[in-house]
Amino acid sequence: MSSEPLDESLDIVLNILNRDEKHTILIVDDEENNLQLLKRTFRGQYDILTAVNGRDALSIVQEYGNKISLIVSDQKMPVMEGTEFFKKVREEYPQIIRILLTGHVDTDILVSAINECDLYQYILKPFDPEELKIAVENGISKYEMSSNNKIFYKELRELFYKTIRAISNALDTKDAYTNGHSLRVTLYTMILAQKLDFDRTYLEEIEIAGLLHDIGKIAMPKSLLCKNGRLADEEFNIMKAHPARGEKIILNIKKLSVISEWVKYHHEKYDGSGYPEGLKGEDIPLPARIIALADTYDAMTSTRSYRKALDHEIAISEIKRCAGTQFDPKLAALFVSSADEIDAARKNPEEYYEKYSILGKNIDFKLTSAEATSQGN
């Protein structure tokens, strides 16, 4: 298979998804040995900035601002002591977690420091590295839960969502006849899933699985995807490999590995006649059974190179007919009972996807005209 720019784009977005979003911490100590010990304690777990006194540390805070999650600072330092430094940090960046290290047990200074600097914790020197690691981990957890960081985490969520959508759009643009397919399959999947009373996290995972259910096709040659006519047996066997390829790709994305089997099994059939493993009945994961229904309905109601789109009513009749053989009978009944809603969504995917998307809630997004195109209209 020839390498295509689209495959390179996939590598880029997969790297974004796999990237560990490390917190940045600032370590401040005027003694080189202590500074190196602190760096070794947190190396690999966080992005680390260092300073040798409060004045230099304050310059770093002013430069990096909201990128810093937590500061560990010594108290006794030349130029500016830890408590004075923390007071200034509190004024400008109150959300940054502050941990003070001190080798002098002075109750008055510590009480003043806690009150005036709003310390998260102070730790006596010499410190136990493991104890300090736990304190920092707990401080990071507090930072993440802080209401001051809702915007920051909303932005991370938006990046994740937009990256998923970028992959999904890349899949659809490989084949002019399936433009908008992943979006519509996801939309129909979400209409069903939200009637099954799943919790929000599960719904988010199902939505991602819908958007990426055909990710295994990213490596398929365009000549095969866009063939003018039905596939020969050999070609169809190549095409049938895409669910297993999709599973392998998803398994490489740490954040998404939970959905890998759903992607792999979305072409299994309830009677065991599907692929890649011929799973039967409830051995097929429930989300895969839902996606299979949505996928087949969209295939029937979309124009292909070898046939015109079927009418909505005919597609619904086929789903009724295949309940218990190709499809889970209970899910098929739910799909049929939702037929009017499904049809309305098919005709206006932009409006309905915005309504049913869980990932997109509270995210200001508009679909492009290409994404919103429904071949079944």
N, C-alpha and C positions, 0 to 999 in steps of 0.2 A: 504494500500500500504506500502511496506517495504521501509525503509529509505536507500538510497544509497549514497555512497561517492560523486557521481556526484551532488546530490542535495545539499550536504554540500558545494561543490565547487561553486555552483550557489549562495549560501548565501554569500560566500566570495566576489565574483565579484560584486554582487549587493551592498554590503556594500561599496565597492570601489567607485561605481558610485554615491552612495548617499552621500558620504562624502563631506562635505563643505570644499573647499580649502580656508582656511582663510589666510589673509595676516598677517605677523608678524610685529608689530611695537615696537619700543624701546622708553620708557619714562624715562627721566632723570631729577631728581629734588632732591635737598639736604634736602628739608623740607618734613617730613613724611606726614603731613596733605595734602599737595599739591599732593604728590605722590599717596596717597590713593584716592584722588578726581579724579585724572587722570585715575587711574585704573578702578574706578567705571564708569567713563564716557565711556570707551571703552570695558568694560568687555562683553564677549559674541560675540562681533562683530569681534574682532581680537585676534590673539595670542599675548600676551603681555610679553615683557621683561622689566626689570627695573634696574636702576642704580642710585646711589646717588651723583655721580660727574662725570666729563668728563673723568677722567682717567679710572675709572671702566667701564664707558660706552664704551670707546675705546677698552677695552679688550673684551667686549661682541661683539662688531662689528667685531673684528678680529677673534673671535671664530665662529660666525654665518654667517658672510660674506653676500653672496647674498641671504640668507634667509630673511633678513630684508628689508621690503619695504619702511618704513618711520620712522623717528625719531622726537619726540617732546622733546625739551630740554630747560630747564631754562638757563638764561644767567649767573646770579650771583651765582656761586657755588665755594666752596673751591677746592683746588688742581688744577683744570683746568676749566676755564670758558666755557660757551656754544660756543662762537665764535671760540675759539682755538680748541675745540673738533670738531666742524663742518669743520674747515679747514682741519684737518687730515682725517676726513671721506671723504671729497670731493676728496682728493688725491687718496685714495685707492678704494672707492666705490662711484663714481660720480652719479650712477643711483639711490641711496637712496634719497628719498625726505626728505628735512630738514625744520622743522618748529621751530622757536625760540620763547620762552616765555620770556618777560622782564618786570620788574616792574619799569624800569628807562627810561624815554624818553630822550635819548641823540642822537640827530640827526647824529652827526659825527660817533658814534659807529654803529648806525643802517645802515647808508649808507655803511660804511666799511664792515659790516657784510654781507650785501646783495651782495656786489661786490666780496668779498674775499671768502665767504662761499657758494656763489650761493644759497642763501636761496630761498625756495619756498614761504614762508610767515613768517612774525613775528606778534605776537599777544601780546597785552598789558595785564599785570596782574593788578588786578584780572580779570580772563577771564570768559566769558560766556560759560559754557559747551556745549550748543547747537551750538554756533558759532564755537567753536573749533572742534566739531564733523563734521560740514560741511566742514571746512578747511581740515580736515584729509581725509574725503571722496573724496574731489576734488583732494587732493594730491595723493591718491591711484589711482584715475582714470588716472592722469598724469603718474604715475609709470607704469600702465598697458599699456599705449599707447607708452611708451618710446621704441625707436628702440633698446636700450641696452638689452631689455628683450624679444626679439624675440625668442631667443634660449630657454629661460625658458618656454614661452608659447607653443612653438613647442613641448617641452618635455611633458607638460601637455596634449596637444592634442594627442600625441602618446600614452600616458597612457590610455586615454579615448578610443581611437581607438582599442588598443590591448585588453582592457577589453571587449569591445563589441565582438571582434573576439573570445575571450576566451569562452564567453557564446555560441556564434554560433557554435564553434567547439565542445563544450560539447554536444549540441543538436544532432549534426550529428553523434557523436560517440556512441550514445545510440543504433543506429540501423545500422548494417553493410550494409543494403540495401539502406540506404539513405545517405551514406557517401558522403560529398561534396554537399548535396542538398541545404542547406541554402546559401552557396556561389554561386552556379549556379543560384538559384532563384534571388538572389540579382544582379548578373551580367546581366541576361535577363531584370530584372526590370530597371536597370540603362541604358541599351541600349535604351529602350523605353522612359524613363523619360527624357533623354538628348535630345531627338528629340522633346520634348514638350516645350522647351524654359523656363524651370523653373529657378528661381534664385538659387545661390549656396546653401544658407541655406536650402531651400526646398529640393534640391537634396540630401544634407547630411542627412536630416531627413528621406527621402524615402530610402536611402541606409541602414540606421540603422533599419528601419522597415523591410526591406528585410532580413537582417541578423538575426533579432529576430522574424520573423513572426510565427515561430513554438515554441516559448519559452514556451507556455502552455503545450507542450509535456514533459517538463522536469520532471513533476510529474507523468507521465504515467508509469505504470509498463513495464519493458523491455519485459516481456513475451507477452504483447499485441502488442508492437511496432514491435517485431521480429517474430510474429506468422507466421508459415509456412502454408500459405493459406489465403483465404479471411476471413474477420471478420464476425462473427455472428451479428445479429441485435443488441443484447444487448451490444456487444463489440463495435460496430460502434457508438452506442449512447454515450458510454464512450469517444471514440475518438473525437466525435463531440463537446465535452466540452472544447477542448484545446484552441480554439480562445478566449473564454470568460475568461478562466484561464490566458491566455496570457495577456489580457487587465488588469487584476487585478495585475499581476506582474509588468507590465510596469507602471501602475499608482503609484506604490510604488517607482519608480525611478524619482525623481524630474526633472532631466535633460531631461527625455524622455517622459513625460506625454503627449506631443502633438501628439505622434504617437500611443497612446493606441488604439484609435478607428480603425486605419488602420490595426493593428494586429487583432483586434476583428472581423473585417468584411471581412477578405481576403478569406473566403469561401462562401460569399454571391454570388448569381447569378443574372444576369441582369434582368431575368424575374421574380425574387422574389422567386424562388424555393430553394434558398440556406439556410445556417444557419450561426449564431445562431438566427437571428431575421427575416429572410425572407425579408430583404430590397430589393428594386427594383430600377432599372435604376440608375439615378444620385443621388438618396438618399444614395447610397453606395459611400463612400469617394473615390475620384479619385485614390489616391495611392493604396487603397485596390483593386480597379478594375485592376490596373496594376499588382500588386503582384499576383492576382488570375490567370491572364493569364500566367505569368512566372511560377507559382507554378504548374499549370496543365500541361504545356508543359514539365517541368522537370519530373513530375510524369510519363507522357506518354513515355518519351525517356530514362527512367531509369529502370533497371531490378528490379523486385520485387520477393518476395518469391513465388508468385502464377502465375507469367508470365514473359516473356522476354521483354526487352525494344522494343518499337515500333520504326520503322525507322523515321527519321526526316521528310520525305515527308508525311508520314501517319499522324504524329502529326500535321503538318501544315494544312492538309486537314480537320482534326477534328476541328481545330480552326476556319477555314472558315465555316464549317458546323454549328458550335455552336454560331456564331456571331449573336447577337440580342437575344439569349436565355440565354446561360450560360455567354457569354462575352459581354462587351460593344462593339457594332459594329464598332465604330470608332477606338477604341484601337486594336481590332482584326485585322482590315485592316492595321493598322500601324505595327502590329506584323508580319503579312503575308508579307508586303512589305519589312520588315527587315529580312526575312527568311534566306538569305545567311549569313548575319552577325551573326544572332543567331546561326546558324549551326557551323560557324567557331569558335564562342565563346564556344560552347558546346564541341568542339574537343580540345580546348586549353584554359581552364578556367584561368590558371595561367597568361598567357600573356594578355588575354583580361580583366581580373579583374583589373590588374595593370593599364590598359589603361583607364577603365571607372570609377574606384573608385574615389569619391570626397574626402572621409575621408582620403584615403591613399595618396593623392597628397602631394608631398614633404616629405613623410615618407618613409624611406628606409625599405621596407618589402619584404620578399619572402615567398610564400606559401609553406607549407610542402607538401610532395608528397601525404599524406592522404587528405589534403584539396583540392588538385588539381585534385584528381581522379574524372573522369566523368563516371558514370555508363552507360551513353548512347553511349560511344565509341564502 
